[in-house]
Amino acid sequence: MTAETHLQGTQITPVQFFEIWHHYDSDGNGYMDGKELQNFIQELQQARKKAGLDLTPEMKAFVDQYGKTTDGKIGIVELAQVLPTEENFLLFFRCQQLKSSEDFMQTWRKYDSDHSGFIDSEELKSFLKDLLQKANKQIEDSKLTEYTEIMLRMFDANNDGKLELTELARLLPVQENFLIKFQGVKMCAKEFNKAFEMYDQDGNGYIDENELDALLKDLCEKNKKELDINNLATYKKSIMALSDGGKLYRAELALILCAEEN
């Protein structure tokens, strides 16, 4: 079955949801925008008509919001609000614990328990299990394993079998995902280390809130197209959520500001 055929269904399985996303995010950048988004809207309307189904209220609102604009952009979270998918699977995209970047950073710190800079499949499974328990939902372990595998396939952009911070951040609504902004200001390892040492003014091996404030102000000034200085407090609060009692160590800050080097 094709992605277009899946759109004709009255309920879409998690596997079908993944296939739909993978099909319409044709450039694999983690978002539907421009022509991708317009193609999805057009084919969604055609599929529902072909199946003899009306657009749901959620679909109508979505088409009204994005159907007449060429600069719209959605992530997986927004798509999950539109398609009729299994209730338990949808909970991951409607999670009250991940409504802001700060909440997300705190969650990341909890589940990246070994501070490796990524979450492996077992850590991801624990994360998903806890989300379901907080929603008072119990599912069989085999189903949880299925969800974990699908989420890993969905978010693991570089196919290394684990999720980095920016990959898992796609669980956030687009407008809440401040990490999108920082993609354009990341530094190579040499530049990052130099910057860390410069802003670690007392040389104690970590950056505190005041030092981070100075670093972010300079970044905003140098990168006005990507970063908005009016959002400085939000950036700072979200990044400090990665800190250890107010101490932001090099490895944690690198998750935000250091680009991967192949």
Backbone bond lengths (Angstrom), bond angles and torsions (degrees), N, CA, C in turn:
res aa  C-N    CA-C-N  psi(-1)  N-CA   C-N-CA  omega(-1)  CA-C   N-CA-C  phi
1 M - - - 1.466 - - 1.526 110.39 -
2 T 1.316 115.41 144.42 1.458 120.32 -179.17 1.524 110.40 -93.93
3 A 1.330 115.31 168.20 1.461 120.34 177.91 1.524 110.70 -60.26
4 E 1.342 116.18 -38.87 1.462 119.77 179.26 1.529 111.17 -62.56
5 T 1.345 116.22 -38.22 1.465 120.54 178.32 1.525 110.83 -66.47
6 H 1.330 117.06 -39.32 1.466 120.83 178.63 1.528 111.18 -57.49
7 L 1.329 116.62 -34.78 1.466 120.58 -176.98 1.527 112.32 -67.18
8 Q 1.336 117.17 -13.29 1.464 120.70 179.15 1.526 112.12 -84.05
9 G 1.324 117.41 -9.64 1.455 120.97 -174.49 1.519 113.61 -76.35
10 T 1.338 115.09 154.20 1.463 119.80 176.08 1.520 110.94 -82.88
11 Q 1.347 116.87 -23.44 1.459 120.85 170.39 1.520 108.79 -141.45
12 I 1.315 114.94 134.54 1.461 121.89 -175.36 1.522 108.87 -105.96
13 T 1.324 116.73 128.86 1.462 120.34 179.74 1.529 109.59 -75.31
14 P 1.341 117.62 162.00 1.467 119.73 176.45 1.530 113.22 -56.33
15 V 1.342 116.95 -39.03 1.469 119.76 178.94 1.529 110.35 -64.33
16 Q 1.326 116.69 -42.88 1.466 120.42 178.23 1.525 111.06 -64.68
17 F 1.327 115.98 -39.09 1.468 120.30 177.32 1.524 110.04 -58.41
18 F 1.331 116.27 -45.57 1.467 120.77 178.04 1.528 110.80 -60.14
19 E 1.335 116.85 -43.66 1.467 120.47 -178.18 1.528 111.34 -65.99
20 I 1.329 116.33 -37.33 1.472 120.19 176.61 1.522 109.65 -63.17
21 W 1.330 115.99 -48.33 1.465 119.55 -179.35 1.525 111.05 -60.43
22 H 1.317 116.14 -47.59 1.464 121.45 -177.41 1.531 110.85 -61.31
23 H 1.326 116.26 -36.05 1.468 120.56 -179.04 1.528 111.66 -69.00
24 Y 1.322 117.02 -46.42 1.469 119.50 -173.11 1.529 112.99 -85.66
25 D 1.327 117.65 -24.38 1.471 119.77 170.77 1.523 106.56 -83.66
26 S 1.318 115.41 69.29 1.467 120.64 -167.78 1.524 113.66 -67.80
27 D 1.343 117.74 -26.35 1.466 118.69 179.00 1.527 112.18 -92.33
28 G 1.339 116.37 -2.31 1.459 120.73 174.78 1.513 115.60 67.32
29 N 1.343 117.68 24.49 1.468 119.25 -178.09 1.525 113.16 -88.82
30 G 1.342 116.30 2.14 1.461 119.63 177.02 1.512 114.35 92.28
31 Y 1.336 117.03 4.78 1.466 121.10 -179.72 1.518 110.02 -143.47
32 M 1.320 115.35 155.39 1.460 121.08 168.26 1.514 107.11 -103.03
33 D 1.304 116.68 122.78 1.456 119.79 176.85 1.520 109.45 -148.69
34 G 1.329 115.84 170.08 1.455 120.77 176.69 1.516 113.19 53.27
35 K 1.320 115.30 -128.25 1.465 121.73 -176.90 1.525 111.58 -64.58
36 E 1.333 117.20 -34.76 1.470 120.49 178.60 1.527 110.47 -57.64
37 L 1.315 115.87 -47.28 1.462 121.10 -177.33 1.523 111.00 -67.26
38 Q 1.325 116.38 -41.03 1.464 119.58 179.32 1.530 111.29 -66.45
39 N 1.333 117.03 -38.27 1.468 120.55 176.60 1.525 110.79 -62.22
40 F 1.332 115.76 -43.05 1.461 119.73 179.52 1.530 110.94 -61.35
41 I 1.319 116.86 -46.89 1.471 120.77 -178.68 1.525 110.93 -61.41
42 Q 1.329 116.02 -44.79 1.464 120.53 -179.59 1.526 111.13 -62.79
43 E 1.330 116.77 -45.38 1.461 120.26 -176.50 1.528 111.86 -75.51
44 L 1.322 117.67 -27.49 1.465 120.89 173.46 1.528 109.87 -63.31
45 Q 1.327 116.49 -46.95 1.466 120.51 179.81 1.529 111.06 -63.29
46 Q 1.327 116.18 -41.88 1.469 120.30 179.65 1.526 111.36 -65.53
47 A 1.332 116.61 -41.14 1.467 121.08 -178.10 1.525 111.14 -65.65
48 R 1.323 116.45 -43.57 1.465 119.57 179.73 1.531 110.91 -64.52
49 K 1.325 116.03 -39.97 1.468 120.28 179.16 1.524 110.48 -64.99
50 K 1.328 116.01 -42.67 1.465 121.26 -179.58 1.526 111.21 -63.24
51 A 1.327 116.52 -34.22 1.465 121.40 -179.46 1.528 112.25 -84.85
52 G 1.329 116.75 -1.67 1.461 120.62 -178.93 1.512 112.88 73.14
53 L 1.328 116.50 27.46 1.465 121.89 -177.80 1.520 110.54 -114.28
54 D 1.322 115.76 140.56 1.462 119.86 172.66 1.522 109.42 -77.32
55 L 1.311 115.83 158.79 1.460 119.39 170.85 1.524 108.48 -66.57
56 T 1.320 116.80 138.23 1.463 120.18 175.04 1.531 108.53 -69.77
57 P 1.331 118.13 163.29 1.474 119.53 176.68 1.529 112.56 -54.81
58 E 1.356 116.16 -37.67 1.469 119.74 178.85 1.529 110.89 -65.41
59 M 1.327 116.22 -40.06 1.464 120.48 178.96 1.528 111.03 -66.54
60 K 1.335 116.41 -41.89 1.467 120.00 179.40 1.525 110.87 -61.17
61 A 1.330 115.93 -44.88 1.468 120.05 179.78 1.527 110.61 -62.96
62 F 1.323 115.83 -38.46 1.462 121.44 179.56 1.529 110.54 -64.86
63 V 1.329 116.56 -46.84 1.470 121.27 179.96 1.527 110.21 -62.95
64 D 1.330 116.57 -41.40 1.468 120.10 178.55 1.527 111.30 -62.23
65 Q 1.334 116.24 -37.72 1.465 120.22 -176.54 1.523 112.77 -75.49
66 Y 1.338 116.61 -40.09 1.466 119.50 -171.57 1.529 114.91 -112.79
67 G 1.336 117.15 -11.51 1.463 119.88 -171.69 1.514 115.30 -69.19
68 K 1.322 117.77 -23.08 1.463 120.11 -174.90 1.521 112.86 -114.26
69 T 1.321 116.60 17.47 1.459 119.86 179.27 1.522 109.76 -126.89
70 T 1.309 116.15 145.26 1.468 120.18 179.90 1.525 111.97 -100.39
71 D 1.335 116.92 -4.70 1.465 119.08 -178.20 1.527 112.40 -110.62
72 G 1.350 116.76 19.03 1.458 120.33 176.96 1.521 111.27 -71.42
73 K 1.329 115.63 157.21 1.464 120.84 -179.10 1.520 108.64 -152.41
74 I 1.328 116.88 127.06 1.458 119.96 178.31 1.525 109.87 -130.46
75 G 1.329 114.52 156.37 1.451 121.30 174.26 1.518 109.99 -111.84
76 I 1.318 115.64 -171.91 1.457 121.15 -179.09 1.526 111.12 -61.51
77 V 1.334 116.54 -36.94 1.466 120.49 -178.97 1.523 110.81 -59.91
78 E 1.329 116.49 -45.20 1.464 120.09 -179.08 1.528 111.29 -65.70
79 L 1.338 116.89 -38.22 1.465 119.85 178.85 1.525 110.81 -64.35
80 A 1.325 116.21 -37.10 1.465 120.53 -178.52 1.523 112.37 -65.42
81 Q 1.326 117.12 -22.44 1.465 120.19 178.59 1.528 111.37 -77.49
82 V 1.335 116.41 -14.78 1.465 121.38 -172.21 1.525 112.51 -101.23
83 L 1.325 116.95 -41.99 1.462 120.71 -172.38 1.530 111.78 -88.16
84 P 1.339 117.53 142.41 1.472 121.69 -179.26 1.526 111.38 -77.04
85 T 1.321 115.86 90.08 1.461 122.12 -173.57 1.528 110.17 -113.03
86 E 1.340 117.16 162.37 1.465 122.06 179.40 1.524 111.36 -48.95
87 E 1.326 115.58 135.42 1.467 120.74 -174.63 1.524 112.51 -57.65
88 N 1.335 117.36 -46.98 1.465 119.81 -177.53 1.525 111.72 -63.48
89 F 1.324 116.69 -37.48 1.465 120.50 179.01 1.527 110.18 -67.04
90 L 1.327 116.56 -38.44 1.464 120.97 -179.72 1.525 112.27 -64.38
91 L 1.327 116.72 -27.36 1.463 119.96 -178.35 1.522 112.08 -57.14
92 F 1.328 116.57 -31.74 1.464 119.57 -178.82 1.524 111.44 -65.80
93 F 1.337 116.77 -24.97 1.456 120.86 -177.60 1.534 112.12 -100.50
94 R 1.328 115.32 -0.77 1.467 119.98 178.40 1.522 109.78 -122.92
95 C 1.310 114.18 26.05 1.461 121.40 -172.24 1.521 111.57 -69.98
96 Q 1.322 115.89 124.19 1.462 120.35 179.77 1.528 111.75 -68.57
97 Q 1.349 116.75 -21.61 1.462 119.42 -179.70 1.528 112.39 -78.49
98 L 1.335 117.33 -8.35 1.460 119.94 -175.68 1.525 111.17 -124.89
99 K 1.324 116.56 41.42 1.458 119.87 -177.63 1.520 112.73 -85.99
100 S 1.323 117.65 -13.24 1.461 119.93 179.71 1.518 109.42 -139.40
101 S 1.327 115.50 163.19 1.462 120.05 178.87 1.525 111.20 -63.57
102 E 1.328 116.76 -35.83 1.465 119.86 179.32 1.528 110.79 -63.46
103 D 1.339 116.92 -45.24 1.464 120.76 177.09 1.523 110.51 -59.04
104 F 1.326 114.97 -42.42 1.461 119.68 -178.72 1.527 111.16 -62.47
105 M 1.335 116.76 -44.08 1.463 120.36 -179.07 1.530 111.22 -62.34
106 Q 1.323 116.53 -40.30 1.462 120.11 178.30 1.526 110.56 -64.44
107 T 1.334 115.71 -39.27 1.460 120.46 177.91 1.522 110.60 -64.89
108 W 1.327 116.45 -43.57 1.466 120.63 178.51 1.525 110.33 -57.84
109 R 1.318 116.32 -46.43 1.465 120.70 -177.54 1.531 110.85 -60.32
110 K 1.330 116.07 -36.56 1.466 120.33 -179.44 1.526 111.50 -67.88
111 Y 1.327 117.20 -44.41 1.465 119.98 -171.85 1.521 113.59 -90.34
112 D 1.324 117.74 -21.15 1.467 119.34 169.69 1.526 106.29 -84.45
113 S 1.325 114.39 64.79 1.466 121.07 -168.96 1.526 113.16 -66.37
114 D 1.334 116.82 -25.51 1.464 119.25 -179.36 1.529 112.34 -95.79
115 H 1.347 116.36 6.50 1.478 122.48 178.68 1.530 112.06 54.20
116 S 1.323 115.04 37.46 1.464 119.80 -179.31 1.525 112.04 -80.59
117 G 1.339 116.63 -15.51 1.459 119.95 -177.35 1.510 112.97 91.92
118 F 1.337 116.23 2.78 1.460 120.41 175.56 1.523 109.17 -151.47
119 I 1.328 115.72 163.98 1.461 122.49 177.03 1.522 107.85 -112.49
120 D 1.337 116.23 124.07 1.461 119.25 179.67 1.528 109.62 -87.50
121 S 1.316 116.62 -178.42 1.465 120.55 -173.01 1.529 112.28 -63.11
122 E 1.337 117.44 -37.00 1.465 119.83 -179.98 1.525 111.27 -69.65
123 E 1.337 116.66 -40.39 1.465 120.40 176.99 1.525 110.46 -65.79
124 L 1.335 116.41 -38.18 1.464 120.45 177.57 1.525 110.57 -65.03
125 K 1.325 116.47 -40.92 1.465 120.52 179.24 1.529 110.59 -61.69
126 S 1.332 117.06 -41.68 1.471 121.10 177.69 1.524 110.75 -63.26
127 F 1.317 115.32 -40.69 1.463 121.59 178.86 1.529 110.54 -60.74
128 L 1.331 117.26 -48.81 1.463 121.56 -178.79 1.530 111.10 -66.03
129 K 1.325 116.32 -38.69 1.471 120.50 178.84 1.523 110.59 -61.74
130 D 1.322 116.63 -43.00 1.463 120.55 179.83 1.522 111.48 -65.40
131 L 1.332 116.98 -38.57 1.466 120.04 178.06 1.527 110.79 -60.99
132 L 1.331 116.39 -42.02 1.464 120.30 179.36 1.526 111.37 -67.40
133 Q 1.329 116.33 -40.26 1.467 119.76 179.86 1.522 111.19 -64.27
134 K 1.330 116.59 -38.45 1.463 120.22 178.56 1.525 111.21 -65.70
135 A 1.332 116.04 -24.49 1.468 120.72 176.83 1.529 111.11 -94.14
136 N 1.352 115.88 10.69 1.473 122.32 179.73 1.525 112.31 59.38
137 K 1.330 115.76 38.88 1.458 121.38 178.30 1.526 109.57 -114.92
138 Q 1.319 115.77 132.92 1.454 121.27 176.78 1.528 108.83 -117.01
139 I 1.322 117.38 130.13 1.462 120.16 176.74 1.522 108.97 -133.03
140 E 1.316 115.79 160.70 1.460 120.94 179.65 1.526 109.72 -67.35
141 D 1.333 114.80 152.49 1.460 119.84 -178.09 1.527 111.53 -61.45
142 S 1.333 116.57 -34.71 1.469 119.67 -179.74 1.530 110.96 -64.39
143 K 1.346 115.96 -37.21 1.463 120.28 178.44 1.524 110.37 -69.98
144 L 1.324 116.22 -39.10 1.463 120.46 177.97 1.529 110.45 -63.57
145 T 1.327 115.96 -39.64 1.466 120.31 177.00 1.526 110.57 -62.58
146 E 1.335 116.10 -40.79 1.472 120.59 177.83 1.529 110.46 -61.42
147 Y 1.337 116.57 -46.59 1.464 120.74 179.17 1.534 110.73 -60.53
148 T 1.331 115.67 -41.86 1.470 120.16 -179.08 1.522 110.71 -61.69
149 E 1.323 116.24 -44.82 1.467 120.66 -179.44 1.529 111.25 -63.63
150 I 1.338 116.35 -40.10 1.468 120.20 -179.82 1.522 110.60 -67.72
151 M 1.336 116.21 -43.88 1.466 119.74 179.92 1.522 110.73 -63.28
152 L 1.323 116.17 -38.15 1.463 120.08 178.69 1.527 110.09 -64.24
153 R 1.322 116.60 -44.43 1.469 120.42 177.91 1.527 111.10 -63.52
154 M 1.316 115.45 -36.23 1.459 120.72 -174.71 1.530 112.23 -72.20
155 F 1.336 116.26 -38.70 1.462 120.42 -172.53 1.523 114.50 -102.22
156 D 1.321 117.37 -18.11 1.468 120.75 -174.60 1.529 110.24 -79.17
157 A 1.333 115.57 84.04 1.468 120.86 -172.48 1.525 112.83 -63.74
158 N 1.338 117.51 -35.24 1.470 118.97 -177.26 1.527 113.08 -99.51
159 N 1.336 116.45 9.24 1.474 122.40 173.10 1.527 113.97 54.67
160 D 1.347 116.02 41.77 1.466 118.39 178.52 1.531 112.10 -101.10
161 G 1.342 116.63 6.97 1.456 120.30 175.88 1.511 114.92 80.56
162 K 1.321 117.25 10.27 1.462 121.55 178.29 1.526 108.31 -148.99
163 L 1.318 116.05 163.59 1.459 120.50 -175.64 1.516 111.09 -111.46
164 E 1.323 115.03 128.56 1.456 120.89 172.99 1.524 108.90 -87.83
165 L 1.316 115.58 170.03 1.461 120.93 -177.02 1.524 111.95 -54.67
166 T 1.331 116.82 -49.10 1.465 119.97 -176.41 1.523 112.02 -67.70
167 E 1.340 117.38 -26.93 1.466 120.49 178.66 1.527 110.67 -72.89
168 L 1.328 116.85 -48.40 1.462 119.59 -179.50 1.527 111.33 -68.69
169 A 1.327 116.88 -23.93 1.470 120.75 -179.76 1.521 112.22 -63.50
170 R 1.317 117.32 -11.44 1.464 119.62 176.94 1.527 111.69 -70.54
171 L 1.342 117.28 -5.68 1.464 121.05 170.53 1.527 111.37 -72.56
172 L 1.326 116.52 -12.79 1.461 121.20 178.34 1.525 110.29 -86.67
173 P 1.339 117.73 146.52 1.464 119.24 169.97 1.526 109.95 -57.47
174 V 1.329 117.34 147.98 1.464 121.68 -175.79 1.525 111.89 -52.13
175 Q 1.343 116.70 -44.54 1.464 118.76 -175.44 1.524 112.64 -69.20
176 E 1.340 117.49 -18.73 1.463 120.83 179.60 1.526 112.38 -93.54
177 N 1.311 116.95 -12.68 1.464 120.22 -172.71 1.527 110.52 -85.75
178 F 1.325 116.32 84.50 1.460 120.20 -177.90 1.529 111.71 -67.27
179 L 1.333 117.18 -17.35 1.465 119.95 179.31 1.526 111.88 -63.97
180 I 1.343 116.22 -24.27 1.468 119.67 175.40 1.522 109.58 -58.34
181 K 1.329 115.55 -42.33 1.465 120.65 -179.02 1.528 111.14 -62.88
182 F 1.323 116.49 -38.60 1.460 120.24 -174.61 1.527 113.12 -78.46
183 Q 1.343 117.28 -10.20 1.464 118.94 177.01 1.526 111.11 -59.52
184 G 1.338 115.53 -33.72 1.461 119.57 -176.58 1.517 115.23 -83.53
185 V 1.339 117.53 -3.98 1.470 119.31 -177.44 1.531 111.96 -121.39
186 K 1.332 116.72 10.38 1.463 119.11 -179.70 1.528 110.95 -65.90
187 M 1.322 115.48 150.19 1.462 122.21 -177.26 1.526 110.14 -112.38
188 C 1.316 115.86 159.10 1.459 119.33 171.19 1.531 107.79 -70.43
189 A 1.323 116.73 165.48 1.468 120.83 -174.91 1.529 112.05 -57.58
190 K 1.321 116.77 -40.68 1.470 120.35 -178.68 1.526 110.91 -63.98
191 E 1.337 116.42 -45.52 1.467 120.70 179.08 1.523 111.13 -65.18
192 F 1.339 115.46 -40.88 1.463 119.30 -179.12 1.527 110.91 -63.01
193 N 1.324 117.03 -46.39 1.468 120.31 -179.07 1.528 111.18 -62.10
194 K 1.321 115.82 -38.38 1.463 120.15 178.16 1.529 110.40 -64.76
195 A 1.346 115.97 -42.84 1.465 120.31 179.53 1.525 110.97 -65.82
196 F 1.338 116.72 -41.80 1.465 120.03 -179.80 1.525 110.29 -59.38
197 E 1.320 116.07 -45.80 1.462 119.67 -178.71 1.530 111.53 -67.40
198 M 1.323 116.55 -32.49 1.460 120.21 179.35 1.530 111.27 -67.60
199 Y 1.343 116.14 -42.95 1.468 119.48 -175.44 1.528 112.93 -88.44
200 D 1.323 117.10 -15.62 1.466 120.18 170.08 1.525 106.39 -79.05
201 Q 1.322 114.84 74.01 1.468 121.26 -166.28 1.524 113.56 -63.46
202 D 1.339 117.10 -31.63 1.466 118.59 -179.49 1.529 112.30 -93.60
203 G 1.342 116.60 1.01 1.459 120.77 174.99 1.511 115.04 64.53
204 N 1.342 117.45 29.22 1.468 119.46 -177.26 1.531 113.03 -91.80
205 G 1.335 117.24 4.43 1.461 120.33 174.15 1.511 115.34 92.16
206 Y 1.313 116.65 0.64 1.462 120.25 175.79 1.525 109.11 -146.42
207 I 1.326 114.91 164.03 1.458 121.08 179.08 1.526 108.48 -108.23
208 D 1.320 115.93 128.92 1.463 119.19 177.45 1.524 109.63 -93.41
209 E 1.317 116.33 -177.94 1.464 120.62 -173.86 1.525 112.53 -62.18
210 N 1.317 117.19 -39.35 1.468 120.38 -179.57 1.526 111.27 -68.37
211 E 1.329 116.18 -39.97 1.467 120.10 178.48 1.529 110.71 -67.25
212 L 1.341 116.23 -38.78 1.464 119.95 177.01 1.526 110.46 -64.59
213 D 1.318 116.25 -38.25 1.462 121.07 178.38 1.530 110.42 -58.21
214 A 1.325 116.44 -45.12 1.470 120.90 179.32 1.525 111.06 -64.25
215 L 1.334 116.71 -42.29 1.463 121.27 179.22 1.525 111.01 -62.27
216 L 1.328 116.81 -46.55 1.464 120.52 -177.53 1.526 111.88 -67.82
217 K 1.319 117.21 -36.75 1.469 120.05 177.18 1.523 110.35 -60.52
218 D 1.323 116.49 -43.81 1.464 120.32 179.40 1.528 111.09 -66.67
219 L 1.332 117.03 -39.63 1.465 120.25 178.10 1.525 110.96 -63.45
220 C 1.327 116.35 -42.37 1.470 120.46 178.87 1.523 110.83 -62.74
221 E 1.322 115.82 -39.67 1.464 120.50 -178.98 1.529 111.23 -66.53
222 K 1.326 116.18 -37.93 1.468 120.71 -177.18 1.532 112.83 -83.60
223 N 1.330 116.74 -18.33 1.472 120.45 -174.13 1.527 110.31 -130.99
224 K 1.316 115.53 59.02 1.468 120.50 -173.56 1.525 112.79 -64.97
225 K 1.328 116.94 -26.81 1.467 119.39 179.89 1.525 111.39 -70.75
226 E 1.337 116.34 -36.48 1.465 120.45 -177.10 1.524 112.92 -89.89
227 L 1.334 116.91 -40.90 1.464 121.11 -172.17 1.525 110.97 -114.31
228 D 1.319 115.58 139.36 1.462 122.25 179.78 1.523 108.48 -106.88
229 I 1.322 116.54 117.02 1.468 119.78 -177.09 1.526 111.81 -61.95
230 N 1.335 116.86 -21.24 1.468 119.96 176.66 1.528 112.08 -67.97
231 N 1.338 116.08 -17.67 1.469 120.94 178.07 1.525 111.99 -99.64
232 L 1.324 116.20 13.20 1.464 120.92 -175.74 1.530 112.16 -55.59
233 A 1.319 116.68 -44.45 1.471 120.20 -177.91 1.527 110.99 -62.19
234 T 1.337 116.58 -38.83 1.468 120.83 178.97 1.522 110.70 -67.30
235 Y 1.344 116.43 -44.91 1.469 119.96 177.51 1.527 110.11 -56.50
236 K 1.329 114.95 -48.43 1.469 120.32 -175.13 1.528 111.09 -63.63
237 K 1.322 116.17 -44.76 1.461 120.66 -178.46 1.525 110.87 -62.78
238 S 1.330 116.15 -41.77 1.465 120.69 -179.30 1.523 111.25 -66.15
239 I 1.331 116.45 -44.78 1.469 119.82 -178.27 1.525 110.94 -68.86
240 M 1.334 117.27 -38.85 1.465 119.96 179.93 1.528 112.05 -66.71
241 A 1.334 117.16 -17.59 1.470 119.93 175.83 1.529 111.23 -65.40
242 L 1.338 116.94 -17.07 1.467 121.58 176.09 1.525 112.06 -84.30
243 S 1.324 116.63 -9.83 1.464 120.36 -171.94 1.523 111.98 -75.79
244 D 1.312 114.57 164.51 1.465 122.37 176.96 1.521 107.50 -105.23
245 G 1.332 115.67 93.50 1.460 119.67 -179.21 1.515 113.12 60.93
246 G 1.333 116.69 38.77 1.461 120.38 179.64 1.517 114.04 88.40
247 K 1.338 116.52 0.85 1.466 121.06 178.46 1.530 108.53 -107.12
248 L 1.326 115.71 112.47 1.462 121.03 -178.61 1.527 108.40 -98.47
249 Y 1.316 115.46 105.76 1.458 119.91 -176.04 1.533 111.35 -83.03
250 R 1.307 114.67 165.79 1.463 121.90 -174.82 1.534 112.12 -54.56
251 A 1.335 116.99 -45.60 1.473 120.57 -175.48 1.523 111.68 -62.71
252 E 1.342 116.70 -38.57 1.464 119.97 -179.25 1.531 111.19 -71.02
253 L 1.325 116.97 -43.69 1.464 119.37 179.31 1.529 110.85 -66.29
254 A 1.327 116.16 -31.00 1.467 120.32 178.84 1.526 111.70 -62.28
255 L 1.331 117.38 -29.80 1.464 120.31 178.15 1.524 111.33 -59.50
256 I 1.332 116.19 -29.58 1.464 121.68 -177.68 1.522 112.01 -92.69
257 L 1.334 116.73 -41.70 1.466 120.13 -165.79 1.522 115.81 -113.54
258 C 1.323 118.09 -8.16 1.466 119.28 -176.53 1.525 110.15 -106.44
259 A 1.318 116.15 123.38 1.462 121.39 179.87 1.521 110.11 -77.20
260 E 1.332 115.24 148.03 1.466 119.72 175.32 1.516 109.58 -67.37
261 E 1.308 115.27 143.07 1.465 119.83 176.50 1.512 108.58 -120.20
262 N 1.318 114.91 123.96 1.465 119.66 -178.23 1.524 110.78 -82.38
